[in-house]
């Protein structure tokens, strides 16, 4: 199977409002290890992106990748921060701009070039916003950062972290797309569009709106094969969690970011799967559980910007050294979904979660976000029929033949949950996530699983991002019932929901 088919299967497994539970369970296991492409292709891309003198910026100890997925492969290297923040930065940025414009024209013609110009304007506005929000103190008159470029400002904290290093080398992860990927994906998407038009003519498939599904997947796939999207997502997550010390994201090292190459800081962490061992202290597991729940609620209800690919390979733990007893012991995590691979080294830093691979995110429009909050509030208050009404009113497509039955069945599900909060509330996802990392759907909270069944049975189709966020909650909340019996997501969400309701009434 090609990269497009693999990604389609993984994405389809999250659309439980459209496909059966058995289908989704099977396709959620679709992870394929891809043979690495030759070093020659990587060298060629690095030369195109950063010039023939790229070796003055990036230093490789090994040409072997630490991981290879269906879209890209990842290397560990070292970056010279003085070169990035120095005179070469402007030249690299100009080279990146020219190459991006050429690629836009080559792939999509004049329309693609116009899209590139609009995106470039948006990036300039984001850079200006980043400059304003970086730090009022740092940007004040007379500050060393005053008048510095955003690139220099981002590199400065990393430089300060290594003051004793003459060359200021810092570990980085380098993500490189596979050769021929873009054209292969374009051909696959064209064939999918043709197939969706044909299948959509069949009466039993009309309600699915297969052409819309393929268009939604096309947007996701385009972002997967353009690493600049992932860089921007990482920067936005870092901005959102600037004041949260228990969640970290890698830092993209601009201007070392292009369509097919992404250079970012290498986060030394432990895979969260190490925390399944019985000898791990209960208090530590409870802390991780609460950190994960707080992180999720902030993404959903505060930021409206959710990491939509939070499988176990994308969650690491930094700040503990209980797993490895020897300082020499290291573990390479190979994520088969193109997650950046991280070496394990014992660390005594502050305990925090490190999230990787931010290529897929979910964000709701204002009206959809209000509806989502209303649905969640209705669940908290045990108003099952209200949940059904809200879903029907805002559904992307609705061919429900028996609305009253749909509402009654939804009310029954919500009532069952309210009557037994242990089934949903007193849980967090991490223990089950750790114990069953790739079959987590078998352990999900019964309510959300049954809600998706109900939607499919009554042919009610959710908006794509709406479904993605519900699925993220289902994973992060439903897996881990034995981790912390006192942790209740419904109870934890109440203050956020009530705060929103109060602001609406004002």
C-alpha positions as CSV (number, residue, x, y, z in Angstrom):
1,X,0.0,0.0,0.0
2,X,1.2,3.5,-0.8
3,X,1.5,6.3,1.7
4,X,-1.8,7.8,0.7
5,X,-3.7,4.5,1.2
6,X,-2.0,4.0,4.6
7,X,-2.8,7.5,5.7
8,X,-6.4,7.1,4.4
9,X,-6.8,4.0,6.5
10,X,-5.5,5.6,9.6
11,X,-7.7,8.7,9.1
12,X,-10.8,6.6,8.3
13,X,-10.3,4.7,11.6
14,X,-11.1,8.0,13.5
15,X,-14.4,8.6,11.6
16,X,-16.5,6.3,13.7
17,X,-19.6,8.3,12.8
18,X,-19.2,6.9,9.2
19,X,-17.7,3.5,9.5
20,X,-18.3,0.4,11.6
21,X,-16.5,-0.3,14.8
22,X,-14.9,-3.4,13.4
23,X,-13.6,-1.5,10.4
24,X,-12.2,1.3,12.5
25,X,-10.5,-1.1,15.0
26,X,-8.8,-2.9,12.1
27,X,-7.6,0.2,10.3
28,X,-6.4,1.8,13.5
29,X,-3.7,-0.9,13.5
30,X,-2.5,0.1,10.1
31,X,1.2,1.0,10.7
32,X,3.8,0.1,8.2
33,X,7.6,0.3,8.6
34,X,9.0,1.7,5.4
35,X,12.5,0.9,4.1
36,X,14.6,4.1,4.4
37,X,15.4,6.0,1.2
38,X,19.1,6.4,0.3
39,X,21.3,9.0,1.8
40,X,21.8,10.5,-1.6
41,X,18.2,11.7,-1.7
42,X,18.6,13.3,1.7
43,X,21.8,15.0,0.7
44,X,20.1,16.3,-2.5
45,X,17.2,17.8,-0.5
46,X,19.5,19.4,2.0
47,X,21.5,21.0,-0.8
48,X,18.4,22.3,-2.5
49,X,17.0,23.6,0.8
50,X,20.1,25.1,2.4
51,X,22.7,25.3,-0.3
52,X,25.9,23.4,-1.0
53,X,27.4,24.6,2.3
54,X,24.7,23.0,4.4
55,X,27.3,21.0,6.2
56,X,28.5,24.2,7.9
57,X,25.1,24.4,9.6
58,X,24.2,20.7,10.2
59,X,26.5,18.0,11.5
60,X,25.7,14.3,11.1
61,X,27.4,11.7,13.2
62,X,25.5,9.0,11.3
63,X,23.8,8.9,7.9
64,X,21.5,6.2,9.1
65,X,17.9,7.4,9.9
66,X,16.6,6.7,13.4
67,X,13.1,6.1,12.0
68,X,11.3,5.8,8.7
69,X,7.5,6.1,8.1
70,X,5.3,6.1,5.1
71,X,5.8,9.9,4.4
72,X,9.2,10.8,5.8
73,X,12.3,9.6,7.7
74,X,14.0,11.1,10.6
75,X,17.7,11.7,11.4
76,X,19.5,12.9,14.5
77,X,22.1,15.6,13.9
78,X,23.5,18.7,15.4
79,X,22.9,22.3,14.3
80,X,25.2,25.3,14.6
81,X,23.0,27.9,16.2
82,X,25.5,30.7,15.6
83,X,25.2,30.0,11.8
84,X,21.4,29.9,12.0
85,X,21.2,33.2,13.9
86,X,23.9,34.9,12.0
87,X,24.5,36.2,8.5
88,X,23.4,33.0,6.8
89,X,19.9,33.3,8.2
90,X,18.8,35.9,5.6
91,X,20.3,33.9,2.7
92,X,18.6,30.7,3.9
93,X,15.2,32.5,4.3
94,X,15.4,33.9,0.8
95,X,16.4,30.6,-0.7
96,X,13.4,29.0,1.1
97,X,11.0,31.6,-0.3
98,X,12.2,31.2,-3.9
99,X,12.0,27.4,-3.7
100,X,8.6,27.5,-2.2
101,X,7.3,29.8,-4.9
102,X,8.8,27.6,-7.6
103,X,7.2,24.5,-6.1
104,X,3.8,26.2,-5.8
105,X,4.0,27.1,-9.5
106,X,5.3,23.6,-10.6
107,X,2.6,21.7,-8.7
108,X,-0.6,23.9,-9.1
109,X,0.3,26.6,-11.7
110,X,-0.9,30.1,-11.3
111,X,-3.6,29.2,-8.7
112,X,-0.9,27.5,-6.6
113,X,1.3,30.6,-6.8
114,X,-1.6,32.8,-5.6
115,X,-2.2,30.4,-2.7
116,X,1.6,30.6,-1.9
117,X,1.4,34.4,-1.9
118,X,-1.6,34.4,0.5
119,X,0.1,31.9,2.8
120,X,3.3,34.0,2.8
121,X,1.4,37.1,3.8
122,X,-0.2,35.0,6.6
123,X,3.2,33.8,7.7
124,X,4.5,37.4,7.8
125,X,1.5,38.4,10.0
126,X,2.3,35.4,12.3
127,X,6.0,36.4,12.5
128,X,4.9,39.9,13.4
129,X,2.6,38.5,16.1
130,X,5.3,36.3,17.4
131,X,7.7,39.3,17.7
132,X,5.1,41.2,19.6
133,X,4.2,38.3,21.9
134,X,7.7,36.9,22.5
135,X,8.3,39.0,25.5
136,X,7.5,42.6,26.2
137,X,10.6,42.9,28.4
138,X,12.9,41.4,25.8
139,X,11.5,43.6,23.0
140,X,11.6,46.8,24.9
141,X,13.9,49.7,23.9
142,X,17.5,49.0,24.9
143,X,17.0,45.2,25.2
144,X,19.6,43.0,23.5
145,X,16.7,41.5,21.5
146,X,15.4,44.9,20.3
147,X,15.6,45.0,16.5
148,X,16.5,41.3,16.2
149,X,14.8,39.1,13.6
150,X,12.3,36.4,14.8
151,X,14.9,33.8,13.8
152,X,17.6,35.4,16.0
153,X,15.1,35.7,18.9
154,X,14.2,32.1,18.7
155,X,17.8,31.0,18.5
156,X,18.9,33.2,21.4
157,X,17.4,31.0,24.2
158,X,19.1,28.0,22.7
159,X,22.4,29.8,22.5
160,X,22.1,30.9,26.1
161,X,21.4,27.3,27.1
162,X,24.9,26.3,25.8
163,X,27.2,29.2,26.7
164,X,30.2,27.0,27.1
165,X,30.0,25.5,23.6
166,X,32.3,27.4,21.2
167,X,30.3,26.3,18.2
168,X,26.9,26.3,19.9
169,X,25.9,22.8,18.5
170,X,22.6,21.6,19.7
171,X,20.9,18.2,19.0
172,X,18.2,18.4,16.3
173,X,15.8,16.0,14.7
174,X,15.7,16.3,10.9
175,X,12.6,15.1,9.1
176,X,13.0,14.5,5.3
177,X,10.2,13.5,2.9
178,X,10.6,10.4,0.8
179,X,11.5,10.9,-2.9
180,X,8.6,11.1,-5.4
181,X,6.1,11.4,-2.6
182,X,4.3,14.5,-3.8
183,X,3.6,13.2,-7.3
184,X,2.5,9.8,-6.0
185,X,0.1,11.4,-3.5
186,X,-1.3,13.6,-6.3
187,X,-2.0,10.6,-8.5
188,X,-3.5,8.6,-5.6
189,X,-5.8,11.5,-4.7
190,X,-6.9,11.9,-8.3
191,X,-7.9,8.2,-8.5
192,X,-9.7,8.5,-5.1
193,X,-11.7,11.5,-6.4
194,X,-12.7,9.5,-9.5
195,X,-13.7,6.5,-7.4
196,X,-15.7,8.6,-4.9
197,X,-17.7,10.1,-7.8
198,X,-18.6,6.7,-9.1
199,X,-19.4,5.0,-5.8
200,X,-21.3,8.1,-4.7
201,X,-23.9,7.3,-7.4
202,X,-24.9,4.2,-5.6
203,X,-28.1,4.8,-3.4
204,X,-26.6,3.2,-0.3
205,X,-23.6,5.5,-0.2
206,X,-25.1,8.8,-1.1
207,X,-25.6,9.9,2.6
208,X,-21.8,9.5,3.2
209,X,-21.0,12.2,0.6
210,X,-17.9,10.4,-0.4
211,X,-16.6,13.3,-2.6
212,X,-16.7,15.5,0.5
213,X,-14.8,12.9,2.5
214,X,-12.1,12.6,-0.1
215,X,-11.8,16.4,-0.2
216,X,-11.4,16.5,3.6
217,X,-8.8,13.8,3.4
218,X,-7.0,15.7,0.6
219,X,-6.6,18.8,2.8
220,X,-5.2,16.6,5.6
221,X,-2.8,14.8,3.2
222,X,-1.5,18.0,1.6
223,X,-0.6,19.2,5.1
224,X,1.2,15.9,5.7
225,X,3.4,16.3,2.7
226,X,4.3,20.0,3.4
227,X,6.4,20.1,6.6
228,X,5.9,23.9,6.9
229,X,2.4,23.1,8.2
230,X,3.8,21.0,11.0
231,X,6.3,23.7,11.8
232,X,3.6,26.3,12.1
233,X,1.5,24.0,14.2
234,X,4.4,23.4,16.6
235,X,4.9,27.1,16.9
236,X,1.3,27.7,17.7
237,X,1.2,24.9,20.3
238,X,4.4,26.4,21.9
239,X,2.7,29.8,22.1
240,X,-0.5,28.3,23.5
241,X,1.5,26.4,26.2
242,X,4.0,29.2,26.9
243,X,2.8,29.5,30.5
244,X,2.3,25.7,31.1
245,X,5.5,24.1,32.4
246,X,4.3,20.5,32.2
247,X,3.8,20.3,28.4
248,X,6.5,20.8,25.8
249,X,6.8,20.8,22.0
250,X,9.9,20.7,19.8
251,X,11.1,24.1,18.5
252,X,11.3,24.4,14.7
253,X,14.6,26.0,13.8
254,X,13.7,28.6,11.2
255,X,14.8,29.2,8.5
256,X,15.7,25.5,8.4
257,X,12.1,24.7,7.5
258,X,11.0,23.9,4.0
259,X,8.3,21.9,2.2
260,X,10.2,18.7,2.5
261,X,12.8,19.3,5.3
262,X,12.0,20.1,8.9
263,X,14.7,20.8,11.4
264,X,13.6,21.0,15.1
265,X,15.1,20.6,18.5
266,X,15.7,17.0,19.6
267,X,13.9,16.4,22.9
268,X,15.6,13.8,25.1
269,X,12.7,11.9,26.7
270,X,11.4,8.5,27.7
271,X,8.6,6.8,25.8
272,X,5.4,6.9,27.8
273,X,5.0,3.1,27.3
274,X,7.8,2.7,29.9
275,X,5.4,3.7,32.5
276,X,3.3,0.5,32.3
277,X,5.6,-1.3,34.7
278,X,4.3,-2.1,38.2
279,X,7.3,-0.7,39.9
280,X,6.4,2.8,38.8
281,X,5.2,4.8,41.8
282,X,1.5,5.4,42.0
283,X,2.0,9.1,42.7
284,X,4.0,9.5,39.6
285,X,1.4,7.8,37.4
286,X,-1.3,9.9,39.0
287,X,0.7,13.1,38.2
288,X,1.1,12.0,34.6
289,X,-2.6,11.3,34.4
290,X,-3.6,14.7,35.6
291,X,-1.1,16.4,33.4
292,X,-2.5,14.6,30.4
293,X,-6.1,15.5,31.3
294,X,-5.3,19.1,31.9
295,X,-3.4,19.3,28.6
296,X,-6.4,17.9,26.7
297,X,-8.9,20.2,28.4
298,X,-6.8,23.2,27.6
299,X,-6.4,22.2,24.0
300,X,-10.1,21.6,23.5
301,X,-11.9,24.2,25.7
302,X,-9.3,27.0,26.0
303,X,-7.3,27.1,22.8
304,X,-9.6,25.3,20.3
305,X,-6.5,23.9,18.8
306,X,-6.2,20.1,19.3
307,X,-3.4,17.7,18.5
308,X,-5.3,15.1,16.5
309,X,-2.7,12.4,16.4
310,X,-2.1,11.6,20.0
311,X,-1.2,7.9,19.8
312,X,1.4,6.5,22.2
313,X,4.4,7.1,19.9
314,X,3.7,10.8,20.0
315,X,3.7,11.2,23.8
316,X,7.0,11.2,25.7
317,X,7.9,11.9,29.3
318,X,10.7,14.2,30.3
319,X,12.1,14.8,33.8
320,X,12.4,11.3,35.3
321,X,15.2,8.7,35.2
322,X,13.6,5.7,36.9
323,X,13.5,3.5,33.8
324,X,17.2,3.5,32.8
325,X,19.5,2.7,35.7
326,X,22.6,3.4,33.6
327,X,23.5,6.7,32.1
328,X,24.8,4.9,29.0
329,X,21.5,3.2,28.3
330,X,19.6,4.7,25.4
331,X,16.5,3.7,23.6
332,X,15.4,4.7,20.1
333,X,11.7,5.1,19.5
334,X,10.7,4.3,16.0
335,X,7.3,5.7,15.3
336,X,5.7,4.1,12.2
337,X,3.5,7.1,11.7
338,X,6.3,9.6,11.0
339,X,6.7,10.6,14.6
340,X,10.1,12.2,15.3
341,X,12.2,9.6,17.0
342,X,13.8,10.5,20.3
343,X,16.7,8.9,22.2
344,X,16.1,8.1,25.8
345,X,18.4,9.6,28.3
346,X,17.8,9.9,32.1
347,X,17.0,13.5,33.0
348,X,16.5,15.4,36.1
349,X,14.5,18.2,34.6
350,X,11.0,19.2,35.6
351,X,8.5,16.5,34.9
352,X,6.6,17.2,31.7
353,X,5.0,15.6,28.7
354,X,6.6,16.1,25.3
355,X,4.3,15.9,22.3
356,X,5.6,15.2,18.8
357,X,4.3,15.0,15.2
358,X,1.9,18.0,15.1
359,X,1.1,17.6,11.4
360,X,-2.5,16.8,12.1
361,X,-4.6,19.2,14.2
362,X,-8.3,19.9,14.7
363,X,-9.8,23.4,15.1
364,X,-13.5,24.3,15.1
365,X,-15.2,27.4,13.6
366,X,-16.7,29.7,16.3
367,X,-20.3,28.3,15.8
368,X,-19.1,24.7,15.8
369,X,-17.1,25.4,19.0
370,X,-20.1,26.8,20.8
371,X,-22.1,23.8,19.7
372,X,-19.3,21.5,21.0
373,X,-19.3,23.1,24.4
374,X,-23.1,22.9,24.5
375,X,-23.0,19.2,23.7
376,X,-20.4,18.5,26.4
377,X,-22.3,20.6,28.9
378,X,-25.5,18.7,28.1
379,X,-23.6,15.4,28.8
380,X,-22.3,16.8,32.1
381,X,-25.8,17.8,33.1
382,X,-27.3,14.5,31.9
383,X,-29.5,16.0,29.2
384,X,-29.4,13.2,26.6
385,X,-32.2,14.4,24.4
386,X,-30.5,17.9,24.3
387,X,-27.3,16.2,23.2
388,X,-29.2,14.5,20.3
389,X,-30.9,17.8,19.3
390,X,-27.6,19.7,19.2
391,X,-25.9,17.0,17.1
392,X,-28.8,16.8,14.6
393,X,-28.9,20.6,14.3
394,X,-25.2,20.9,13.5
395,X,-24.6,17.6,11.6
396,X,-22.8,17.8,8.3
397,X,-25.3,15.4,6.8
398,X,-28.4,14.0,8.3
399,X,-30.6,11.2,6.9
400,X,-32.0,10.2,10.3
401,X,-35.4,8.4,9.6
402,X,-36.6,8.3,13.2
403,X,-35.5,11.4,15.1
404,X,-37.5,10.5,18.3
405,X,-35.9,7.1,18.5
406,X,-32.5,8.7,18.0
407,X,-33.1,11.2,20.8
408,X,-34.4,8.4,23.1
409,X,-31.4,6.2,22.5
410,X,-29.1,9.1,23.1
411,X,-30.8,10.0,26.3
412,X,-30.5,6.4,27.5
413,X,-26.8,6.4,26.8
414,X,-26.2,9.6,28.7
415,X,-28.4,8.5,31.6
416,X,-26.4,5.3,31.9
417,X,-23.2,7.3,32.1
418,X,-24.6,9.7,34.7
419,X,-25.8,6.7,36.7
420,X,-22.4,5.1,36.7
421,X,-19.7,7.7,36.4
422,X,-17.0,5.1,36.8
423,X,-17.9,4.0,33.3
424,X,-16.6,7.3,31.9
425,X,-15.7,9.8,34.5
426,X,-13.4,8.3,37.0
427,X,-10.7,7.5,34.5
428,X,-7.8,8.8,32.6
429,X,-6.2,7.4,29.5
430,X,-2.6,6.8,30.4
431,X,-2.5,3.3,32.0
432,X,-4.6,1.6,29.2
433,X,-2.7,3.7,26.7
434,X,0.6,2.3,28.1
435,X,-0.7,-1.2,28.5
436,X,-2.4,-1.5,25.1
437,X,-0.7,1.1,22.9
438,X,-2.0,0.0,19.5
439,X,-5.4,-1.6,20.4
440,X,-6.7,1.2,22.5
441,X,-10.1,1.2,20.8
442,X,-11.0,-2.0,22.6
443,X,-10.8,-0.1,25.9
444,X,-12.5,3.2,25.1
445,X,-15.2,4.8,27.2
446,X,-18.5,3.1,26.5
447,X,-20.4,6.3,26.1
448,X,-18.4,7.8,23.2
449,X,-18.0,4.4,21.5
450,X,-21.8,3.9,21.6
451,X,-22.5,7.5,20.5
452,X,-20.5,6.9,17.4
453,X,-22.4,3.6,16.8
454,X,-25.6,5.5,17.1
455,X,-24.5,8.2,14.7
456,X,-23.6,5.6,12.1
457,X,-26.8,3.6,12.6
458,X,-29.0,6.7,12.1
459,X,-26.9,8.1,9.3
460,X,-25.8,11.3,11.1
461,X,-22.5,12.6,9.8
462,X,-20.4,14.9,11.9
463,X,-18.2,17.8,10.7
464,X,-14.7,16.3,10.2
465,X,-12.9,18.4,12.9
466,X,-15.8,17.9,15.3
467,X,-15.4,14.1,14.9
468,X,-11.6,14.4,15.3
469,X,-11.9,16.3,18.6
470,X,-14.4,13.8,20.0
471,X,-12.1,11.0,19.0
472,X,-9.2,12.6,20.7
473,X,-11.2,12.9,23.9
474,X,-12.4,9.3,23.5
475,X,-8.8,8.1,23.3
476,X,-7.3,10.4,26.0
477,X,-10.1,9.9,28.5
478,X,-11.3,6.4,27.9
479,X,-8.0,4.6,28.2
480,X,-6.7,4.3,31.7
481,X,-9.4,3.4,34.1
482,X,-7.0,1.8,36.5
483,X,-4.5,4.7,36.6
484,X,-6.4,7.1,38.9
485,X,-9.9,6.1,40.0
486,X,-10.5,9.6,41.5
487,X,-9.9,11.5,38.3
488,X,-13.1,12.5,36.5
489,X,-13.0,14.3,33.1
490,X,-16.6,15.4,33.4
491,X,-15.9,17.0,36.8
492,X,-12.6,18.5,35.6
493,X,-14.4,20.1,32.6
494,X,-17.2,21.7,34.6
495,X,-15.3,24.9,35.6
496,X,-14.3,25.5,31.9
497,X,-17.8,24.9,30.7
498,X,-19.4,27.0,33.4
499,X,-17.0,29.8,32.8
500,X,-18.0,29.8,29.1
501,X,-21.7,29.8,29.9
502,X,-21.2,32.7,32.3
503,X,-19.4,34.7,29.6
504,X,-22.2,34.1,27.1
505,X,-24.8,35.4,29.6
506,X,-23.0,38.6,30.2
